[in-house]
Amino acid sequence: MLTEIERKEIAELLFPNTKDTEEYIKQYPKRNLPEGSEVTRFAPSPTGFVHMGSIYTSMISKKIANQSKGIFMLRIEDTDKSREIENGVEQISNSLEKYNLVPDEGILPNGEVKGEYGPYMQSQRLDIYRSFAKKLVLGGKAYPCFMSPDELGALRKKQEELGTRIGCYGEYAKGREAKLEDIKKELDNGKAFVIRLKSSGDFNKKFNFKDLIKGSVTFPENDFDSVLLKSDGYPVYHFAHPIDDYLMGTTIITRGDEWLSSVPLHKELHEVFGWEMPKYAHISPLMKIDEETGNKRKLSKRKDPEANASYYIEKGYPIKGIMEYLLNIANSNFYDWRLQNPDKDTSNFDFKLEKIHKSGALFDFVKFENVCKDIVSKMSAKEVYNLALEWSREFNEDVCEKLTENKEYCLSILNIERGEGKIRKDISKMGDIKKQLEIFFDDTFEELKCPELKTDSKDILKRYLEVFDINDISQEWFEKIKQVAEEFEYATDRKDFKNNPDKYKGKVGDIAMIIRIAVTKKERTPDLYQITQVLGEEKVRERIENNISNN
């Protein structure tokens, strides 16, 4: 076992010109926040597209911070340079902005940085990690390990053959009892090394851990001599996270439950530094029903386009609807709260971590779209127009042009069945606007295929043109349709038709359908009367006359 003097010599060789950890602790004073305030963070790696699960976790973190008058941070864990993608950090910060999850502190959109607890990029905090690694070496809690990849591979093979646990621990942790002269020799030879924790845990001992979501979980103590600093000087997640969260004053760590198994290691690291562990909330992944098997599975980056957070932006789903649905699947009592508070903002909802599904929330796309339809149905035509215009500027040039050059006309279109007691629920996303507009513009209307009409449709349409008056109110308009129906032996009353179906050629709805198809080339549309009012008399007559001529 090394003496204190020997450990000091090794620490100076490994980490020359390194600040004392106390200097960093003074640099990051305790936050001055109201009692009960929570400090949360989203700490992603810029190694791929932003997963919808990350938006889900960020929403939970921000909600907990906001409702407790605390702080929500964005910290970038960019220590795996080999997997980092171009513009990865920008994608993360921009995604949070688009989902109204801009952090209170950390990396902001457009590269701005806010807060006094930075740097908020782990690659800019390497001196901090070196300082704390040096402290562990000085205390005999960590050591340099010079095992090569070949040696590690041979160790793994041996352990597999023996049927024992894989990893560096106990007798398999070569270097944990190395002598000073051996360490100096390896350093003099320029051999690559990592810094490992010198674990004092006993795998046969158990401890109980209280997770804010999972509840009480029992773990064996950690006894692995885990890598803390890699050979390139960058920390592993397990080492950087306790240091960063301690210095930044994080009180609740929300993260995916794939990290739950690493709790024993994180517990030991907090203990060797003499720190109290923050609270942890391990969130299960978003789930979906697999179409092939009918079973639940994780929302997959590889299989599911909807796993990508940008998917919802590109389709134009309303952010308010997305957040509403995520809250709905995150907390089981949100549904009842919404029924009791239909007009309240979600900021009034008291979110509870303990009510998060332990086994993973099911992302039901049909229910999600229904929530979005409900959100859009409550918007004014102007609100929908503005959202559609903003979306189309980036994702649909043709729709953007129509909205920009025909603002008042488009507002009239979007106002159909909006208000006056009618609830229009045929728009779940701004990508649906193209279909909303297509019957109102000649270029897109001409491309539509017209359904077949009844044999007497020409005569019916001719007669309708004789009675049609654009100045009629809705009731007068429908009375004239009933008049045409009666003249052509179609029932004007549903009960009459039901009681005497052989007496009539059809019912008044069939007459309205003939007119609807002639005017719109569609069998399903919003209110036909309102459509004719928006199109205007000239256009309605022109379309009906063209239908008569072409059929």
Sequence and secondary structure as in RCSB ss.txt:
>XXXX:A:sequence
MLTEIERKEIAELLFPNTKDTEEYIKQYPKRNLPEGSEVTRFAPSPTGFVHMGSIYTSMISKKIANQSKGIFMLR
IEDTDKSREIENGVEQISNSLEKYNLVPDEGILPNGEVKGEYGPYMQSQRLDIYRSFAKKLVLGGKAYPCFMSPD
ELGALRKKQEELGTRIGCYGEYAKGREAKLEDIKKELDNGKAFVIRLKSSGDFNKKFNFKDLIKGSVTFPENDFD
SVLLKSDGYPVYHFAHPIDDYLMGTTIITRGDEWLSSVPLHKELHEVFGWEMPKYAHISPLMKIDEETGNKRKLS
KRKDPEANASYYIEKGYPIKGIMEYLLNIANSNFYDWRLQNPDKDTSNFDFKLEKIHKSGALFDFVKFENVCKDI
VSKMSAKEVYNLALEWSREFNEDVCEKLTENKEYCLSILNIERGEGKIRKDISKMGDIKKQLEIFFDDTFEELKC
PELKTDSKDILKRYLEVFDINDISQEWFEKIKQVAEEFEYATDRKDFKNNPDKYKGKVGDIAMIIRIAVTKKERT
PDLYQITQVLGEEKVRERIENNISNN
>XXXX:A:secstr
   HHHHHHHHHHHSTT   HHHHHHHS      TT  EEEE   SSS  BHHHHHHHHHHHHHHHHTT EEEE 
B    TTT  TTHHHHHHHHHHHTT   SEEE GGG EE SS   BGGG HHHHHHHHHHHHHTTSEEEE   HH
HHHHHHHHHHHHT   SSBGGG TTTT  HHHHHHHHHTT   EEEE     TT EEEEEETTTEEEEEE   B 
 EEE TTS B HHHHHHHHHHHTT  EEEEEGGGGGGHHHHHHHHHHHT    EEEEE   EEE TTT  EEE  
TTT GGGBHHHHHHHT  HHHHHHHHHHHH TTHHHHHHH TTS GGGS   GGGS TT  B  HHHHHHHHHHH
HHTS HHHHHHHHHHHHHHH HHHHHHHHHTHHHHHHHHTTTEETTEE    SSGGGHHHHHTTTSHHHHTTS  
    TTHHHHHHHHHHH  TT  HHHHHHHHHHHHHHTTEESSHHHHHH GGG SEEHHHHHHHHHHHHHS SS 
S HHHHHHHH HHHHHHHHHHHHHH 
